[in-house]
Amino acid sequence: MPLPQPEGWEDRFLALERKVNELHTMITNRGGVTTASAGLILPSRSTPDTPASGGHLYGQSGQPWWKASSGSTFMLIPPTPEDPLQTPVTTLPGLTTPNAWPATYNPATGELVQDDLQLHRDKINAIINSLTR
């Protein structure tokens, strides 16, 4: 059954206005343009030029990279964390206690040990506080 045709120019104008509104609704409520259900392939390439705005996603040597409009580049894979069992810490940063103890009692060495203990107490409390928030 054919659709009824508008009679005059006012009806035609109203029909056209309705059609424009329908098309506007379809465009603004449209889903994503691309899908990556089968995976996204980024071929390796050289670092692209800096974009005017936003950023540029690209692949280089099999790794995903991002180049921001600020000119900064970021690899999108975090570095592998160090294994504490493979790389043990021999000295902690910030320690003031000497590695070789004096042969006789020295009050200055005792104060250095006390300072180191206070430093570690503060660091441990900061870690505990950050984990309990």
VMD Tcl script that draws the C-alpha trace (Angstrom):
set ca {
  {0.00 0.00 0.00}
  {1.56 3.31 -1.03}
  {2.11 6.01 1.56}
  {-0.24 8.99 1.39}
  {1.31 11.90 -0.46}
  {1.36 15.35 1.12}
  {-1.19 17.74 -0.31}
  {0.34 21.20 -0.24}
  {3.74 22.80 0.34}
  {3.12 23.08 4.11}
  {2.52 19.34 4.35}
  {5.60 18.67 2.24}
  {7.68 20.97 4.45}
  {6.42 19.22 7.63}
  {7.17 15.79 6.12}
  {10.67 16.94 5.18}
  {11.21 18.33 8.68}
  {10.12 14.99 10.23}
  {12.49 13.10 7.93}
  {15.42 15.39 8.86}
  {14.66 14.83 12.57}
  {14.54 11.05 12.02}
  {17.89 11.11 10.21}
  {19.43 13.29 12.92}
  {18.26 10.82 15.59}
  {19.68 7.89 13.62}
  {23.07 9.58 13.22}
  {23.43 10.70 16.84}
  {22.36 7.34 18.31}
  {24.53 5.24 16.01}
  {26.91 2.71 17.54}
  {30.65 2.41 16.96}
  {32.03 2.62 13.47}
  {34.48 -0.25 13.84}
  {34.56 -3.53 15.72}
  {37.54 -5.60 16.71}
  {35.94 -8.93 17.48}
  {38.55 -10.70 15.38}
  {41.40 -8.65 16.85}
  {42.95 -5.38 15.86}
  {46.02 -5.58 13.63}
  {48.56 -2.75 13.92}
  {51.28 -3.19 11.31}
  {54.75 -2.02 12.32}
  {55.66 1.42 11.09}
  {57.90 4.33 11.95}
  {56.84 6.89 14.54}
  {54.10 9.05 12.99}
  {54.08 12.84 12.91}
  {52.59 14.58 15.93}
  {48.82 14.91 15.45}
  {47.20 18.33 15.79}
  {44.86 17.03 18.49}
  {44.12 13.74 20.20}
  {46.64 11.03 19.54}
  {47.89 8.39 17.13}
  {47.78 4.64 17.91}
  {50.42 2.67 16.00}
  {52.56 -0.45 16.13}
  {56.34 -0.54 16.16}
  {58.45 -3.71 16.40}
  {55.42 -5.72 17.47}
  {54.56 -3.36 20.36}
  {51.58 -0.95 20.58}
  {52.52 2.73 20.93}
  {50.62 5.99 21.42}
  {51.78 9.40 20.18}
  {49.97 12.29 21.85}
  {49.36 15.71 20.39}
  {51.91 17.01 22.93}
  {54.59 15.06 21.04}
  {55.08 12.49 23.81}
  {55.21 8.80 22.88}
  {54.18 5.99 25.22}
  {54.55 2.22 24.88}
  {51.20 0.70 25.87}
  {52.70 -2.41 27.51}
  {53.91 -1.91 31.08}
  {57.44 -3.05 31.86}
  {57.87 -6.47 33.44}
  {58.07 -6.10 37.22}
  {61.32 -7.13 38.82}
  {61.30 -10.43 40.63}
  {62.54 -9.76 44.19}
  {63.90 -13.28 44.42}
  {66.04 -12.80 41.30}
  {67.30 -9.33 42.18}
  {67.60 -9.13 45.97}
  {68.02 -5.75 47.57}
  {71.40 -5.51 49.28}
  {70.98 -2.00 50.68}
  {67.91 0.11 51.13}
  {68.00 3.70 49.91}
  {68.36 6.37 52.55}
  {70.26 4.29 55.12}
  {72.90 6.13 57.11}
  {74.20 3.22 59.18}
  {77.75 2.29 58.13}
  {78.31 -1.15 56.64}
  {81.30 -1.81 58.92}
  {80.56 -1.57 62.64}
  {83.12 0.16 64.83}
  {85.24 -2.07 67.06}
  {84.24 -0.08 70.14}
  {81.01 1.58 71.17}
  {80.38 4.80 69.33}
  {77.33 6.94 70.26}
  {77.21 8.44 66.75}
  {76.71 4.95 65.26}
  {73.86 4.32 67.69}
  {72.19 7.55 66.57}
  {72.56 6.53 62.92}
  {70.88 3.19 63.66}
  {68.07 4.99 65.46}
  {67.63 7.35 62.49}
  {67.45 4.37 60.10}
  {64.86 2.63 62.26}
  {62.74 5.79 62.32}
  {63.06 6.11 58.53}
  {61.83 2.52 58.05}
  {59.03 3.01 60.57}
  {57.82 6.04 58.59}
  {58.01 4.13 55.27}
  {56.14 1.12 56.70}
  {53.42 3.37 58.16}
  {53.04 5.12 54.80}
  {52.64 1.74 53.07}
  {50.08 0.57 55.63}
  {48.13 3.82 55.32}
  {48.07 3.57 51.51}
  {46.77 0.00 51.66}
  {43.98 0.76 54.12}
  {42.39 3.60 52.17}
}
mol new
graphics top color blue
foreach p $ca { graphics top sphere $p radius 0.5 }
foreach p [lrange $ca 0 end-1] q [lrange $ca 1 end] { graphics top cylinder $p $q radius 0.2 }
display resetview
